[in-house]
Amino acid sequence: MLVLSRKEGEKLVIGDNITVVVSRVSGNRVTLGIEAPTDVRIIRGELKSQDAELQKVVPIRRAATVTIEVESLALDKQAM
């Protein structure tokens, strides 16, 4: 796993067509903006088990915003 530190407003570029930007950091929450082609599905990790059901959903947006609780990331990291 690659672990990177980013400040608010900074971006990560994945491949040629996916951009992730740290939109806001507030307390233990991080809000991410994700720009990707419509054929790239973006789902929260806890929904991965429902993946088959999500494949039926037709994407209507090219960008998404995700909020992640930093504490839950720390707990997941400790479990590894």
N, C-alpha and C positions, 0 to 999 in steps of 0.2 A: 504494500500500500504506500502510495506517495502522500506525504503529509506536508502541506504548505501553509504558511501564515499569510494572511491578506488583511489589509486595513479597509475600512469603509470606503467605497468608491473604486477599489482596485478590482481588476479582472483576472480571470483565468481563461485561457483559450485552449479548447480541446479539439484536436484535429484542425480541419479547415473551416468547420461550420458550426461549432458550438462555443458559446461564450457564457461564462458564469461571472456575475459581478456581485460583490458584497454590497447590498443595498443599505442595510442598517444593522447596527449592533446596539442592542439595548438590554442591559443586565446580562442575563444568561441566555438570551435569544439572538440568533443571527438570521437575518432575512436575505435570501439570495435571489437574484434575478437570473433567469436562464433563457438564453436565446438559442433556438435550435430549429432545424427544418421540421416541417410537420410530420415527416415519416419517423422521426425520433421520438419514442415514447418516454415521457418523464413521469416517474411515480415515486412516492415516498417509500422508503425501505420497508416500513411495516406493512405496506400493502402488497409487497412482492408475492406473498402466498396467494393472493387473489388475482394473480397475473392473468390467468386464462379468462376470467370475467372482464378484466380491463381491456383485453384485446378487442372486445366487441364495441368499445367506445371509439367513435370517430373523432380525431383531433380537430378542434375548431380554432385553436390559437397557435401562434408560432412562438410565443414567449410565455414564461411562467414565473411566479414568485413563490419561493419556498421559505418558510420560517422553521428554524431548527433550534431546539433547546440545547444549549451547550452542555448542561448537566447530563442529559441523556446520552450525548456523545461520549462524555467521560466515562459513564457507566458501561457503555458498549465497548470502549477501548480496554477497560479493566478486565472485561470478560474474555478477551482474546488471549 
